Amino acid sequence: MERVYPVAFHALKTYDPAVGELEGRRVGGVGRYGKFLGVEAEGLHLVMHLARAGWVRWHDELPEGPPKGGKGPLALRVRMAGGGGFDVTEAGTQKHLAVYVVRDPQQVPGIARLGPDPLDAGFTEEVFAGLLRGERRQVKGVLRDQSVIAGIGNAYSDEILHAAKMSPFKLAAAMTPDEVARLHEVLGTTLADAVERSRGLPLRDLKAEKKSGLRVHGRRGEPCPVCGDTIREVSYRDSSLQYCPTCQTGGKPLADRRMSRLLK
C-alpha cells in the first residue's frame, strides 16, 4: 500500500496500530470473516464492515493527491504502487461503516464472536444441529445471529426459510431432525448459488443481480414464484421480513407486529 487516506474518521474504530502503518507494506491476501472483509499486509490487517450501504470500489488509476473531505460518501482511500487502488464508501445519512487496523483479525470484537461459516466444509449437519439444540428463539433470529452462524443477513435468511418451507417464527428448539436436515441443506445451496451468480460480475451489476435472484425478500405483494400466493411482510422498527403463507405457514398470514401495535 503506497498511501492510505482516512477521510471519514467516524468510521475508524482503532488507533493503534495507526492507519499510516499500512503504508509501504505489500498486500499478501484478501479474506472474509462473516460480513467482514480483510486485507492482509505484512503483519497488519485492514478490516472493514460495510454495513448496509458500504461499498469497496477498485480503480485502475487514482489521483495522486489526498482526497477532499466533506460530507460525501468517501470514507477511506487506499492507493497502491502503480496508481491503482480502492475507495471505501458509504451512502446515506446513517453511518454504520466500520474500519479497523489490527495485527490479528480476532482483535476485532465482531470477528472474535463469530460463529462458524456456513460455506465452510466443516459446517456439517451435526454441527448445525448442535447450534440449534436448546435454542429457544425463532429460527429467523437464530439464522441472523452472527455469534451462531457467520454471514447470513436479513435477505438471505428470508430466502433460506422460503426454500426450506419453514415459518420464520418457528422455534429453533422445536425443529424435528428432518427439519434440521432440510434447513441445513437449503442453507448451503442458497448461499452457494448466490455466490456463484455474483462471481465475475462488474460492480454496477451486483445490486441488480442480487435483487433478481431473490424469490421472497423485498417482494411484498408479488406472487410467490413457487405457488403463486401473495408474498406477505412482517415489519419491525428498523427492518422487515418477507415470506409466502402457502409455502411456509400452512396458508396462515403471520401477525404484522408494527400494525398490531398501531391498532392497540
Secondary structure, 3 states (H helix, E strand, C coil): CCEEEECCHHHECCCCCCHHHHCCCCEEEEEEECCEEEEEECCEEEEEECCCCEEEEEECCCCCCCCCCCCCCEEEEEECCCCCEEEEEECCCCCCCEEEEECCHHHCHHHHCCCCCCCCCCCCHHHHHHHHCCCCCEHHHHHHCCCCCCCCCHHHHHHHHHHCCCCCCCEHHHCCHHHHHHHHHHHHHHHHHHHHHHCCCCHHHHHHHHHHHCCCCCCCCCECCCCCCECEEEECCCCEEEECHHHHCCCCCCCCHHHHHHHC
